[in-house]
């Protein structure tokens, strides 16, 4: 059976600041599980989560795996991430399948946003 990535956990220093950032930058909502963990609600599947914010994760930041979020308007998302305080690591560029950019959140986690070609 093939495996499908369906959850991502991001290491953060402050859960409340992280929730505020991702709410403003990406439109995400959260389930709170105490002061050190918040689950990221899946807007496509009410009641399910696609990841979490972990104040005690022993993960590397900025190395290795990158998580990508799909959008229908890369420029809008780029502006929202900048407005929320994200640092653009690789500006918006075109590739054969569409357009994408990468950014760092305030804790150094690197994520990407892509807009598929139409």
N, C-alpha and C positions, 0 to 999 in steps of 0.2 A: 504494500500500500504506500502511495506517495504521501509525503508530509506536506502540509500547507501552513505557512506562517499565519497565525491568527492572533497573536498577542505580543506586545512589546512592553518591557518594563524599563523605565527611565530613572536613573539615579538623580536625585535632587537634594539640595541642602535644606530647603524649606518648602514643605508641602503647600502651605497657603499661598506663598509667592508663585510656586509652580502652577497651581490651579488657576490663579489670576492670569498668569502669562498665557497658558494654553487655552483658557477660555477666550481671551481677547484675540490671540493670534490665530487660533484654529477653530474656534467655536465649540470646543469640547465641554462636556459636563461630566460630573464625577460622582462616585459613590464613596463616602468616607468610611474607612475602616480603622478609625483611631488616628492619633496624631502623626503616625509614621507611614501611613499608606492610604492612597486614594485610587480607586479603580476608575478607568476611563470608559464612560458609557459609549456603546456603539450606536450612533444615530440611525443606522440602517436596521438594527435589530433591537427594539426596546427590551430592556431587561437583561441584555447581554453586555459584556465588556470586551474590549479589544486590547487592553493593556492596563498598566498601572504606574503610579508615581511612588517610588520607594525611597524613603529617607535614609535607609540603611543598606542599600544595595552595594555589593562589592563588585561593581562593574567598571570596566574602563570607559572613559569618556572620550569620544572623538576617534577611537580606533576600532577597526573591525567592522561589525555589522552596522548597516544603515537601514533605517526604516523609511519607507516612502508613503506619502499620502497623495491620493488622487484628487484632482480638481478639474473643473471645467473653465477656470479662469486663473492662470498662473500669475498674471500681473496683479490681480486683486489680492491674492494670497501673499505675494511678495510684499506688497504695501502693508498688509495687516501684520505680518511678522516683523517688519521694520518698526511699525508703530508700537508694537508690544515690547520692543527692546531686543528682538532677536538680531544676531550678527550674521550677515550674509557671508558664507564661506565661498560659494561658487555661484556667481550671478546667473540669472536666467539665460539659458542657451538652448539651441535647437539640436535635436538628434533625430535619427530616422523614425523613431516612434512617437515623436512629439516634442515637448519642451519641458525642461526641469531646472531646478536650482536646489542648492543645499544651504542650510543655515545651522547655526549653533544657538541653542537656548542659553539662558543665563548661567547654566551649570556646566556648559561645555558639551552637552549631548549633541551629536550631529544628526540631523534629519534632512530628508529631502521632500520636495513637492514636485509632482509631475502632472502635466496636462497632455493626455494622449492626442495624437494627430486625429483629425476628423476625416 
